[in-house]
């Protein structure tokens, strides 16, 4: 993080007030090149976090993006044209390492953020959760958009830097350096696991 002054990292994370929200760890998204962390590293760190949160009874949310027929995906007029995602069979299935986790709450979204058009906010508030620990793919798209939506709804946030990645290191570093420190706290997966009570 270089020149960013972080707050006290020794604080505890209250499991009963915190949800782990994992963004888009699904076959059609993680099976691409990512940086600075590989998909395998992200999946391993996210799995460790899920196990740690579940062991304390904390709320775990697995988020995926999906489409019924491709027509419910928003397609605005833009300057930067990106090849459309190939909606091959099983592209929206969670990676095998996440499919077997029991007692996780599942959210299906149709756009970048996990709040708009879903019941995520409702489920968090009904459980008295005021803090979100956020990870997944991609740092600058699904994770960042969800983070901004959570910020606007008044949630405290913990961004787990080594459990998220992007299409480029530059994109990941920009969001972690200039956006996330303004709306939450940046930690490693090890720091989060050790702080969870």
C-alpha positions in Angstrom: 0.0 0.0 0.0 3.1 2.2 0.0 2.3 5.7 1.4 -1.2 5.0 2.7 -1.4 5.1 6.5 -3.6 2.3 7.7 -5.4 2.3 11.0 -4.8 -0.2 13.9 -4.7 -3.7 12.4 -4.9 -5.4 15.8 -8.7 -4.7 16.2 -11.1 -7.6 16.5 -13.8 -8.5 13.9 -17.1 -9.4 15.6 -18.4 -12.5 13.8 -22.0 -11.9 14.7 -21.9 -8.4 13.1 -19.8 -9.3 10.1 -20.6 -11.0 6.8 -18.1 -12.5 4.3 -19.2 -11.6 0.8 -17.4 -13.5 -2.0 -17.9 -12.0 -5.5 -18.0 -14.0 -8.7 -15.8 -17.0 -8.0 -17.4 -18.9 -10.9 -16.1 -20.9 -13.8 -16.6 -18.4 -16.6 -14.8 -15.6 -14.7 -11.9 -17.2 -12.8 -10.8 -19.2 -15.9 -9.1 -16.1 -17.3 -5.8 -14.4 -16.6 -5.7 -12.2 -13.5 -3.2 -10.1 -11.7 -1.6 -9.5 -9.2 -3.0 -12.7 -7.7 -3.8 -15.8 -9.7 -7.2 -17.4 -9.7 -5.8 -20.4 -7.7 -4.5 -18.0 -5.0 -7.8 -16.2 -4.8 -9.8 -19.4 -4.6 -7.5 -20.8 -1.9 -7.6 -17.6 0.2 -11.4 -17.3 -0.2 -11.9 -20.9 0.9 -9.8 -20.3 4.0 -11.9 -17.3 4.8 -15.1 -19.1 4.3 -14.0 -21.9 6.6 -12.9 -19.4 9.3 -16.2 -17.4 9.1 -18.3 -20.6 9.2 -16.4 -21.9 12.2 -17.5 -18.8 14.1 -21.1 -19.0 12.9 -20.7 -15.8 10.8 -22.9 -15.1 7.8 -21.2 -16.1 4.4 -22.6 -14.9 1.1 -21.6 -16.3 -2.2 -22.4 -14.1 -5.1 -22.4 -15.0 -8.8 -23.5 -13.2 -12.0 -25.8 -15.1 -14.3 -28.2 -14.7 -17.1 -31.3 -16.5 -18.2 -30.7 -16.0 -21.9 -28.1 -13.2 -22.2 -30.9 -10.6 -22.8 -31.1 -9.5 -19.1 -27.4 -8.3 -19.2 -27.2 -4.5 -19.3 -25.5 -3.2 -22.5 -25.1 0.6 -22.5 -23.5 2.6 -25.2 -19.8 2.8 -24.3 -16.4 4.0 -25.7 -14.5 0.9 -24.6 -15.8 -2.2 -26.4 -15.1 -5.4 -24.6 -15.7 -8.8 -26.1 -19.0 -10.1 -24.7 -18.7 -12.9 -22.1 -19.1 -16.3 -23.6 -22.1 -17.9 -21.9 -21.0 -21.5 -22.4 -22.6 -24.3 -20.4 -21.8 -24.0 -16.7 -20.1 -20.6 -17.0 -22.1 -19.3 -14.0 -21.4 -22.2 -11.7 -19.3 -21.6 -8.7 -15.8 -23.0 -8.9 -15.7 -26.6 -7.5 -13.9 -25.5 -4.3 -16.9 -23.3 -3.4 -19.7 -25.6 -4.5 -19.6 -27.8 -1.5 -19.7 -25.2 1.2 -22.8 -25.7 3.3 -24.9 -22.9 4.9 -23.7 -20.2 2.6 -26.4 -17.7 1.3 -26.4 -17.5 -2.5 -27.0 -14.3 -4.4 -27.5 -14.2 -8.2 -26.9 -10.8 -9.7 -27.4 -9.5 -13.2 -24.9 -6.6 -13.2 -21.6 -5.7 -11.6 -22.8 -4.9 -8.0 -24.2 -7.4 -5.6 -26.8 -5.0 -4.0 -28.8 -3.7 -7.0 -31.7 -5.9 -7.8 -31.0 -8.5 -5.1 -32.0 -9.1 -1.5 -28.4 -8.8 -0.1 -29.2 -5.6 1.9 -32.3 -7.1 3.3 -30.6 -10.3 4.4 -27.7 -8.4 6.0 -30.0 -6.1 8.0 -32.3 -8.9 9.2 -29.2 -10.5 10.7 -28.0 -7.2 12.4 -24.9 -7.1 10.3 -23.1 -3.8 10.0 -19.8 -4.9 8.5 -18.9 -6.6 5.3 -15.6 -8.4 4.6 -15.3 -8.4 0.8 -13.3 -10.4 -1.7 -13.5 -12.0 -5.1 -13.1 -11.1 -8.8 -12.7 -8.6 -10.2 -11.2 -5.9 -7.9 -12.2 -3.0 -10.2 -15.6 -4.3 -11.3 -17.7 -6.6 -9.2 -15.8 -6.0 -5.9 -15.5 -2.3 -6.4 -19.1 -1.8 -7.5 -20.4 -3.8 -4.5 -18.1 -1.9 -2.2 -19.5 1.4 -3.4 -23.1 0.2 -3.1 -22.3 -1.0 0.5 -20.7 2.3 1.4 -23.8 4.2 0.2 -25.9 2.0 2.4 -23.8 2.7 5.5 -21.9 -0.6 6.0 -18.4 -0.8 7.5 -16.1 -2.7 5.1 -13.0 -4.8 5.2 -11.3 -5.4 1.9 -9.3 -8.6 1.8 -6.5 -7.6 -0.7 -5.0 -11.1 -1.2 -8.4 -12.7 -1.8 -9.3 -10.4 -4.8 -7.7 -9.8 -8.1 -8.3 -8.1 -11.5 -7.5 -8.4 -15.1 -4.4 -6.2 -14.6 -2.2 -5.4 -11.6 -2.6 -1.7 -12.5 -6.4 -1.9 -12.1 -6.2 -3.8 -8.8 -3.6 -1.5 -7.3 -5.5 1.6 -8.3 -8.7 0.5 -6.5 -6.8 -0.7 -3.5 -4.7 2.4 -3.2 -7.2 5.2 -4.0 -10.8 3.9 -3.5 -10.9 1.2 -0.8 -9.0 3.1 1.9 -11.6 5.9 1.6 -14.5 3.6 2.2 -13.1 0.9 4.4 -10.1 -1.0 5.7 -7.7 -3.1 3.7 -6.4 -6.3 5.3 -4.9 -9.6 4.3 -6.8 -12.9 4.6 -4.5 -14.0 7.4 -5.1 -10.7 9.3 -8.9 -11.2 8.9 -8.8 -14.8 10.1 -6.7 -14.0 13.1 -9.0 -11.0 14.0 -12.3 -12.9 13.7 -14.0 -13.4 17.1 
